Amino acid sequence: MEKKLLKGKVNNVVTFIPDGDYYFNKALKAMEKDQMDKAYKYMKRAAELSPDDAHILMQFGILEMDAQNFEKAYELIHTAYSLDPSEAEHAFFLAEISGCIGLVKDANKYAKLYLDMEPDGMYAQEAEEIIEFVQYEEDEIDQLDEEDSEKLIAQEKARRLMENSQFPQAIEVLEKLIESYPELWAAYNNLALAYFYIGETEQSKALLHHVLRENHGNLHALCNLTVVAYYEKNDKELESLLELLKKINPYDWENRYKLGATLALVGQYELAYKWLQSMKKRGFFGDSGFYFWLAQSAYFSGRKEEGKACWKKLIEIDPSKEGLEPWLHVKEEIDGNFLEHNRDVIIEKISSDYGAHRMFGFFLLSKSPYKQEIIAHPKLIDLGNYTAIEKLCLAYALGHQFDENNPIEKYFVRSMQVVEELYNRYGPITIEVQYLYQMWFVLCERAINEDYQFKNVKALAASIEYMFHSTINSKKVTKKHYAEKYGISVSTLSKYVEELIQFLPFD
């Protein structure tokens, strides 16, 4: 009974994914301090966690509008208005953002609606100015029609749902859209990606091949097929698709961006750099995604200082990416013999049926140059499948700052300090030494559930190393050797060995 209560306690301390209101309030506090980068990060997370909260979506839409991300802002504000059309503020900002993207009739309509709802409201003067501007400029402005508006709303909504890993909902939106517009190839491409992310690979490929039959040479479809082949490890198809992509010379920025990002993802860094850098040279001001792929392709094509400069620009746009550089744990030469440098081994570990293996996999992930790629892939990380302790390991891999005033989080951090002690002494992890780490995670999982405090990190590291090597060759292993190696006494080593033995899985 006591153990069951303790396990419940562990579940309660996994606090690194709070609710939408928590992040919304943090965003408001950041805005009060004029910390707009933090405000944007927190508001984005609030919207992800509360996708049906009209007030949160509205505030996030305003931040996107201030950042001149008008299409994103329009979808957010339009959704907020749809959820709560009785709120006058929603009508006003829908008028304002409609004008920004060329929906002049809608701008006029919603500005008048706002004045009907609140003739003396806070935004009354601005609403009147919108109406006056529309009347004065109506003949001069290229207006988007109702059909363009419907396409824009649906595609931006699907994009937001996919960013939040709500793939079934995105599929529903996109399928309705292509029913209405059967030649809207961008919607087919996004639908194919959504199917791929939920594991419906054949359906994804069928949609992409349909696009290529009906719209020959569609670059986005070719790029998406390349990504599918890369993740499926279909080397023959990947090679064939790459030969096609290497011959393509896109003119417009959207296609150059797609081509460059795809080539960077699959490791074709030199060519990826060529296309992404060509955009930057011509004055393209990209989003955080653009600078991520440019930084990665620059660094791994030998332009390390330029890669770091691009990452610095990325941090200015999205401060949450600080410390997540894809080259942080890369040596001068990536050695595939080391497990943290082996993408397939990491995926195998975090997908294992055994909790200790998954915990070890997340530790490898924390040291891996493939961390961003693996985290970004929505099929590889599934929080719903992990125990509370495994979620703590994932949070550790992501660089989460733990609350050491919380006893469980404090003990967990100490347990990871033991692993770091081993890593500092052994260096990159080989196939042979992996079993030492896996032994530790078996003990660690049980120890945390028993509220063990992991008081002496060096003694624990010495103890697990002694226990591991004594099981391999007990005649040549002495406590004195490992006590001296870690600078502790033999009696201290013996004490901690006895403490750890109780967590061995004898039952």
C-alpha positions in Angstrom: 0.0 0.0 0.0 2.8 2.4 0.9 4.5 1.8 -2.4 1.3 2.5 -4.3 0.9 5.8 -2.5 4.5 6.8 -3.2 4.0 6.1 -7.0 1.1 8.4 -7.0 3.3 11.0 -5.3 5.8 10.7 -8.2 3.1 11.2 -10.7 2.1 14.4 -9.0 5.6 16.0 -9.3 5.8 15.8 -13.0 5.1 19.5 -13.3 7.0 20.5 -16.4 3.8 20.4 -18.5 1.4 22.8 -16.7 -2.0 23.9 -18.0 -2.9 26.8 -20.4 -3.9 29.2 -17.6 -0.5 28.8 -16.0 1.3 29.8 -19.1 -1.2 32.5 -19.9 -0.6 34.2 -16.6 3.2 33.9 -17.1 2.8 35.6 -20.5 0.8 38.5 -18.9 3.5 39.0 -16.3 6.2 38.9 -19.0 4.2 41.6 -21.0 4.0 43.8 -17.9 7.8 43.7 -17.7 8.1 44.3 -21.5 9.7 40.9 -21.9 8.0 40.3 -25.2 10.1 37.3 -26.3 9.1 35.5 -23.1 5.5 36.6 -23.5 5.3 35.2 -27.0 6.8 31.9 -25.9 4.4 31.5 -22.9 1.3 32.6 -24.9 2.1 30.1 -27.6 2.3 27.4 -25.1 -0.9 28.5 -23.5 -2.7 28.4 -26.8 -1.3 24.9 -27.4 -2.7 23.6 -24.1 -6.0 25.5 -24.3 -7.0 25.4 -28.0 -10.6 26.2 -27.3 -10.1 29.2 -25.0 -11.2 32.2 -27.0 -9.5 34.7 -24.7 -6.1 33.0 -24.9 -6.3 32.6 -28.7 -7.3 36.2 -29.0 -4.2 37.4 -27.0 -1.9 35.1 -28.9 -3.4 36.4 -32.2 -2.6 40.0 -31.1 1.0 39.0 -30.4 1.3 37.3 -33.8 -0.2 40.4 -35.5 2.4 42.6 -33.7 5.1 40.3 -35.1 3.5 40.8 -38.5 2.6 37.1 -38.8 -0.7 38.1 -40.3 -1.9 34.8 -41.6 -1.3 33.1 -38.3 -2.9 36.0 -36.5 -5.9 35.9 -38.7 -6.6 32.3 -38.0 -6.2 32.7 -34.3 -8.4 35.8 -34.0 -11.0 34.3 -36.4 -11.2 31.2 -34.2 -11.5 33.3 -31.1 -14.4 35.2 -32.6 -16.1 32.0 -33.7 -15.8 30.6 -30.2 -17.2 33.8 -28.6 -18.8 36.2 -31.1 -20.5 38.2 -28.3 -17.1 39.7 -27.2 -16.8 43.1 -28.9 -13.0 43.1 -28.7 -12.9 39.9 -30.9 -14.9 41.8 -33.5 -12.6 44.7 -33.5 -9.4 42.8 -33.8 -11.0 40.6 -36.5 -11.7 43.8 -38.4 -8.1 45.0 -38.0 -6.4 41.7 -39.0 -8.8 41.3 -42.0 -7.6 44.7 -43.3 -4.0 43.6 -42.8 -4.4 40.6 -45.1 -6.6 42.3 -47.8 -10.1 41.1 -46.6 -11.4 44.6 -47.0 -15.1 43.8 -46.9 -14.6 41.8 -43.7 -12.6 44.6 -42.2 -15.5 47.0 -42.9 -18.1 44.5 -41.7 -16.5 43.7 -38.4 -15.5 47.3 -37.6 -19.2 48.3 -38.0 -20.2 45.3 -35.8 -17.8 46.5 -33.1 -19.4 49.9 -33.2 -22.9 48.4 -33.0 -21.8 46.4 -29.9 -19.8 49.1 -28.2 -20.4 52.6 -29.8 -18.3 54.2 -27.1 -15.9 51.4 -26.6 -12.1 51.5 -26.2 -11.5 50.9 -29.9 -14.3 53.0 -31.2 -12.0 55.6 -32.9 -9.9 52.9 -34.5 -12.9 51.2 -35.8 -14.2 54.4 -37.4 -10.8 54.9 -39.0 -11.0 51.4 -40.5 -14.4 52.1 -42.0 -13.2 55.5 -43.3 -10.1 54.0 -44.8 -12.0 51.2 -46.6 -14.5 53.7 -48.1 -11.6 55.9 -49.3 -9.4 53.2 -50.7 -12.0 50.6 -51.8 -11.3 51.0 -55.5 -7.6 50.9 -55.1 -7.1 47.8 -53.0 -6.7 44.3 -54.4 -9.3 42.4 -52.3 -9.3 38.8 -51.4 -12.6 37.1 -52.0 -14.6 34.9 -49.7 -13.1 31.8 -51.3 -9.5 33.0 -50.6 -10.6 33.7 -47.0 -12.0 30.2 -46.5 -8.8 28.6 -47.8 -6.6 30.8 -45.6 -8.5 30.1 -42.4 -8.7 26.3 -43.0 -5.0 26.0 -43.9 -3.8 28.1 -41.0 -6.1 26.2 -38.6 -4.7 22.9 -39.9 -1.1 24.2 -39.5 -1.8 25.2 -35.9 -3.4 21.9 -35.1 -0.4 20.0 -36.6 2.1 22.2 -34.6 0.2 21.1 -31.5 0.3 17.4 -32.6 -3.5 17.4 -33.0 -3.2 15.4 -36.2 -6.7 13.8 -36.3 -8.3 17.2 -36.0 -6.0 18.6 -38.7 -6.9 15.7 -41.0 -10.6 16.5 -40.6 -10.0 20.2 -41.5 -7.9 19.4 -44.5 -10.2 16.7 -45.9 -13.1 19.0 -45.8 -11.0 21.7 -47.5 -9.9 19.4 -50.5 -13.5 18.3 -50.9 -14.4 22.0 -51.6 -11.2 22.7 -53.5 -10.0 19.5 -55.2 -7.0 21.2 -56.8 -5.6 22.9 -53.7 -2.3 21.0 -53.7 -0.9 22.6 -50.6 -3.8 21.1 -48.6 -3.0 17.7 -50.1 0.6 18.0 -49.1 -0.3 19.0 -45.5 -2.9 16.2 -45.3 -0.2 13.7 -46.4 2.1 14.9 -43.6 -0.7 14.6 -41.1 -1.4 11.0 -42.1 2.3 10.2 -42.0 2.6 11.6 -38.4 -0.2 9.3 -37.2 1.5 6.3 -38.8 -0.7 6.0 -41.9 2.3 5.9 -44.2 0.7 4.2 -47.2 -2.2 6.8 -47.1 0.4 9.5 -46.9 2.3 8.3 -49.9 -0.9 7.7 -51.9 -1.8 11.3 -51.5 1.6 12.6 -52.5 1.7 10.4 -55.6 -1.8 11.7 -56.5 -0.5 15.3 -56.3 2.4 14.4 -58.6 0.1 12.8 -61.1 -2.2 15.7 -61.2 0.3 18.5 -60.6 3.5 17.2 -62.2 6.7 18.2 -60.5 5.1 19.6 -57.4 8.2 20.3 -55.3 6.5 20.1 -51.9 5.2 16.6 -52.7 8.6 15.5 -53.8 10.1 16.9 -50.6 7.5 15.2 -48.5 8.1 11.8 -50.2 11.8 12.3 -49.5 11.2 12.8 -45.8 9.0 9.7 -45.7 11.7 7.6 -47.4 14.3 9.0 -44.9 12.3 8.1 -41.8 11.4 4.7 -43.3 15.0 4.0 -44.1 14.1 3.2 -47.7 17.6 4.0 -49.0 16.8 3.1 -52.6 13.8 5.4 -52.9 15.6 8.1 -50.9 18.6 8.1 -53.3 16.2 8.3 -56.3 14.3 11.2 -54.9 17.5 13.0 -53.9 18.8 12.8 -57.5 15.6 14.5 -58.6 15.8 17.2 -55.9 19.5 18.0 -56.8 18.4 18.9 -60.4 15.7 21.3 -59.3 16.4 25.0 -59.3 13.4 26.8 -57.7 12.9 30.5 -58.2 10.5 31.6 -55.5 11.3 31.7 -51.8 8.7 29.3 -50.6 10.1 26.5 -52.7 13.7 27.4 -51.9 12.8 27.2 -48.2 11.1 23.9 -48.6 13.9 22.4 -50.6 16.6 23.7 -48.3 14.9 22.5 -45.1 14.2 19.1 -46.6 17.8 18.6 -47.7 19.1 19.7 -44.3 16.8 17.2 -42.6 18.1 14.3 -44.6 21.7 15.3 -44.1 22.5 17.0 -47.5 24.0 20.0 -45.7 26.1 21.5 -48.5 23.2 21.7 -51.0 20.8 22.8 -48.2 23.1 25.6 -47.3 23.2 26.7 -50.9 19.5 27.3 -51.2 18.9 28.7 -47.7 21.8 31.1 -47.9 20.7 32.3 -51.3 17.5 33.5 -49.7 19.3 35.2 -46.9 21.6 37.0 -49.4 18.6 38.4 -51.2 17.2 39.9 -48.0 14.8 37.1 -46.9 13.9 37.6 -43.2 12.9 34.2 -42.1 11.1 32.7 -39.1 12.7 30.6 -36.4 12.4 27.5 -38.5 14.4 29.1 -41.4 17.3 30.0 -39.1 17.2 26.6 -37.5 17.8 24.8 -40.8 20.3 27.5 -42.0 22.3 27.2 -38.8 22.3 23.4 -39.0 23.3 23.3 -42.7 26.0 25.9 -42.3 27.5 24.3 -39.2 27.6 20.7 -40.6 28.8 21.8 -44.0 32.0 23.2 -42.3 30.8 26.8 -41.8 30.8 26.6 -38.0 31.0 30.3 -37.1 28.3 31.1 -39.6 26.1 28.4 -38.1 26.6 29.8 -34.6 25.7 33.3 -35.8 22.5 32.0 -37.4 21.7 30.2 -34.2 22.1 33.4 -32.3 19.6 35.0 -34.7 17.2 32.1 -34.0 17.5 32.7 -30.2 16.5 36.4 -30.8 13.3 35.2 -32.5 12.7 32.2 -30.2 14.6 32.3 -26.8 13.2 28.9 -25.9 15.7 27.3 -28.3 18.7 28.5 -26.2 20.9 25.5 -25.3 19.4 23.2 -28.0 22.0 23.7 -30.7 22.2 20.5 -32.8 26.0 20.4 -32.5 26.3 20.8 -28.8 27.4 17.2 -28.1 29.2 16.6 -31.4 32.9 16.0 -31.4 35.1 17.0 -34.3 34.2 13.8 -36.0 30.9 12.0 -35.2 31.8 8.4 -34.4 28.9 6.1 -35.1 30.4 3.5 -32.7 29.3 5.7 -29.8 25.7 5.2 -28.9 24.8 8.8 -28.4 25.9 9.4 -32.0 23.8 6.6 -33.3 20.3 7.8 -34.2 18.9 4.3 -34.7 20.1 3.1 -31.3 18.5 6.0 -29.5 15.2 5.5 -31.2 15.4 1.8 -30.4 16.0 2.6 -26.7 13.2 5.2 -26.3 10.8 2.8 -28.1 11.7 -0.2 -25.9 9.2 -2.1 -23.9 11.4 -1.8 -20.8 11.3 1.3 -18.7 15.0 1.3 -17.8 15.9 1.1 -21.5 13.7 4.1 -22.2 15.3 6.1 -19.4 18.8 5.2 -20.8 17.5 6.3 -24.2 16.5 9.7 -22.9 20.0 10.1 -21.3 21.6 9.2 -24.7 19.2 11.8 -26.3 20.5 14.5 -24.0 24.0 14.0 -25.4 23.1 13.4 -29.0 23.5 15.6 -32.1 20.2 14.1 -33.3 18.2 15.4 -30.3 16.3 18.1 -32.2 15.5 15.8 -35.1 14.2 13.0 -32.8 12.2 15.4 -30.6 10.7 17.1 -33.6 9.3 13.9 -35.0 5.8 13.4 -33.5 5.8 9.6 -33.9 9.0 9.1 -31.8 8.1 10.8 -28.5 4.7 10.0 -27.0 4.2 11.3 -23.4 1.1 9.1 -23.0 3.3 6.0 -23.1 5.8 7.0 -20.3 5.8 6.5 -16.6 6.2 9.5 -14.3 9.9 8.8 -13.9 10.4 8.4 -17.6 8.8 11.8 -18.1 11.4 13.2 -15.7 14.1 11.7 -17.8 12.7 13.2 -20.9 12.4 16.6 -19.2 16.1 16.2 -18.2 17.0 15.5 -21.8 15.2 18.6 -22.9 17.1 20.8 -20.4 14.2 21.3 -18.0 15.0 23.3 -14.8 13.9 21.1 -11.9 12.5 22.4 -8.6 15.0 21.1 -6.0 12.6 22.3 -3.2 10.5 19.4 -4.3 12.0 16.2 -2.7 11.2 13.9 -5.6 12.7 16.2 -8.2 15.7 16.8 -5.9 16.3 13.1 -5.6 15.9 12.6 -9.3 18.4 15.3 -10.1 20.9 13.6 -7.8 20.3 10.2 -9.6 21.2 11.9 -12.9 24.3 13.4 -11.3 25.5 9.9 -10.8 25.0 9.1 -14.5 26.9 12.3 -15.4 29.7 11.2 -13.0 30.0 8.0 -14.9 29.8 9.8 -18.3 32.6 12.2 -17.3 34.8 9.3 -16.4 34.0 7.0 -19.3 33.4 9.5 -22.0 31.3 8.6 -25.1 29.2 5.5 -24.5 30.3 2.3 -26.3 28.3 -0.9 -26.8 30.3 -2.6 -24.1 29.8 0.0 -21.4 26.1 0.6 -22.1 25.1 -2.2 -19.7 26.7 -0.3 -16.8 24.3 2.6 -17.5 21.3 0.3 -18.0 22.1 -1.4 -14.7 22.0 2.0 -13.0 18.7 2.9 -14.5 17.1 -0.4 -13.3 18.2 0.4 -9.8 17.4 4.1 -10.2 13.8 3.5 -11.2 13.2 1.3 -8.2 15.1 3.6 -5.8 13.1 6.7 -6.8 9.8 4.8 -6.2 11.2 3.9 -2.7 12.0 7.6 -2.0 15.7 6.9 -1.9 17.7 10.2 -1.5 20.9 9.5 -3.5 23.0 11.5 -0.9 26.6 10.8 -2.0 27.0 11.0 -5.8 30.6 9.9 -6.0 30.0 6.9 -3.7 27.0 5.9 -5.7 28.9 6.1 -9.0 31.7 4.0 -7.4 29.2 1.5 -6.1 27.4 0.9 -9.3 30.7 0.6 -11.2 32.0 -1.9 -8.6 28.7 -3.9 -8.7 28.7 -4.0 -12.5 32.3 -5.2 -12.9 32.0 -7.7 -10.0 29.2 -9.4 -11.9 31.5 -9.8 -14.9 34.7 -10.9 -13.2 34.3 -11.1 -9.4 37.8 -12.5 -8.7 39.7 -9.5 -10.1 37.5 -6.8 -8.8 38.2 -5.2 -5.4 36.4 -2.5 -3.4 39.8 -0.9 -2.7 40.4 -0.2 -6.4 37.0 1.6 -6.9 37.2 3.4 -3.6 40.6 4.9 -4.6 39.4 5.6 -8.1 36.6 7.8 -6.7 38.4 9.2 -3.7 36.2 7.6 -1.0 36.9 5.1 1.8 36.2 1.3 1.4 33.7 1.5 4.3 31.8 4.3 2.5 31.8 2.2 -0.7 30.5 -0.9 1.2 27.7 1.2 2.8 26.4 2.4 -0.6 26.8 -1.0 -2.2 24.6 -2.5 0.5 22.0 0.3 0.0 21.9 -0.3 -3.8 21.6 -4.1 -3.5 18.1 -3.7 -2.1 17.0 -2.2 -5.4 18.2 -5.1 -7.5 15.3 -6.8 -9.3 15.4 -10.1 -7.5 11.6 -10.5 -7.4 
